[in-house]
Amino acid sequence: MRIVNIVLCLLMLLFIGVQYNDPDGTMWMVIYAIPAIWTAIVIFRRQILADKMTHLLLLMCIVAAVAGMLFYWPSTPGWWRQEIWWEVETAREGMGLMIVAIVLVVVWFSRPRKSLASELSN
């Protein structure tokens, strides 16, 4: 999972980099920075995710990403075809939030988990 998170972190950093000429690029840089930070945490400080507050914060980010994905869901027919998303910004934004949500879910599954016995004893 570490390699997957490294690839996803680099992908999010690339997404941040290509926002420089977008009219609302600053907002999207922040949106893409959130999963980049979470993947970096999994890569370099995975044990932090065992903390309940950090765990809750990650869960809130996932919920926000899913809500944003639903809000920005592309309404253009055939939005997944390259000729559509290449021209229609709302399709790209919706797809971007889908990717953010997927990356955050990968981070969720990459977090350290307690054993079943320790979960039952709490």
C-alpha positions in Angstrom: 0.0 0.0 0.0 2.9 2.3 0.6 3.8 2.3 -3.2 0.1 3.0 -4.0 0.1 6.0 -1.7 3.4 7.3 -3.1 1.9 7.2 -6.6 -1.3 8.8 -5.4 0.6 11.5 -3.6 2.6 12.3 -6.7 -0.6 12.4 -8.8 -2.2 14.9 -6.4 0.9 17.0 -6.5 0.8 16.9 -10.3 -2.9 18.0 -10.1 -1.9 20.9 -7.9 0.8 21.9 -10.4 -1.5 22.0 -13.4 -3.9 24.4 -11.7 -1.6 27.5 -12.2 -3.6 28.9 -15.2 -7.1 28.0 -14.0 -9.3 30.9 -13.0 -10.3 29.2 -9.8 -6.9 27.4 -9.5 -6.3 28.4 -5.9 -9.4 26.7 -4.7 -8.5 23.5 -6.6 -4.9 23.6 -5.4 -6.3 23.5 -1.8 -8.8 20.7 -2.7 -6.0 18.6 -4.2 -3.6 19.4 -1.4 -5.9 17.7 1.1 -5.5 14.2 -0.3 -1.8 14.9 -1.0 -1.2 15.7 2.7 -3.1 12.6 3.8 -1.2 10.3 1.4 2.1 11.9 2.7 0.9 11.2 6.3 0.4 7.5 5.3 3.8 7.4 3.7 5.9 9.1 6.3 3.9 9.1 9.6 1.4 6.2 9.3 1.1 5.8 13.1 -0.5 9.2 13.4 -3.6 7.8 11.8 -4.1 5.5 14.8 -5.1 8.5 16.9 -8.9 8.9 17.3 -8.9 12.6 16.5 -6.8 12.2 13.3 -9.1 9.2 12.4 -12.1 11.5 12.8 -10.5 14.3 10.8 -9.8 11.8 7.9 -13.4 10.6 8.1 -14.6 14.2 7.9 -12.4 14.8 4.8 -13.9 11.8 3.1 -17.4 12.9 3.9 -16.6 16.4 2.5 -15.0 14.9 -0.6 -18.1 12.7 -1.3 -20.4 15.7 -0.7 -18.2 17.8 -3.1 -18.3 15.0 -5.6 -22.1 14.8 -5.5 -22.3 18.6 -5.8 -19.9 18.8 -8.8 -21.1 15.5 -10.4 -20.9 16.2 -14.2 -24.4 16.7 -15.7 -23.0 16.6 -19.3 -24.1 13.5 -21.1 -21.1 11.2 -21.9 -18.9 13.2 -19.5 -16.4 10.3 -19.3 -15.5 10.6 -23.0 -12.3 12.5 -23.6 -13.9 14.8 -26.2 -16.4 15.9 -23.5 -14.2 16.4 -20.5 -11.4 18.0 -22.6 -13.8 20.8 -23.4 -16.3 21.0 -20.5 -14.7 22.3 -17.2 -17.6 21.1 -15.0 -17.0 17.6 -16.2 -13.3 17.9 -15.3 -14.1 19.4 -11.9 -16.5 16.5 -11.1 -14.0 14.0 -12.2 -11.3 15.7 -10.1 -13.5 15.4 -7.0 -14.2 11.7 -7.8 -10.4 11.2 -7.8 -10.0 13.1 -4.5 -12.7 10.9 -2.9 -11.0 7.7 -4.2 -7.6 8.8 -2.9 -9.0 9.6 0.5 -10.8 6.2 0.7 -7.4 4.5 -0.2 -5.9 6.4 2.7 -8.7 5.2 4.9 -7.9 1.6 4.0 -4.1 2.3 4.5 -4.5 3.4 8.1 -3.3 1.1 10.9 -6.0 -0.9 12.4 -6.2 -2.6 15.8 -6.7 -6.3 16.0 -10.2 -7.6 16.5 -9.3 -8.7 20.1 -8.2 -5.2 21.1 -11.3 -3.7 19.4 -13.5 -6.0 21.5 -11.7 -5.2 24.7 -12.4 -1.5 24.4 
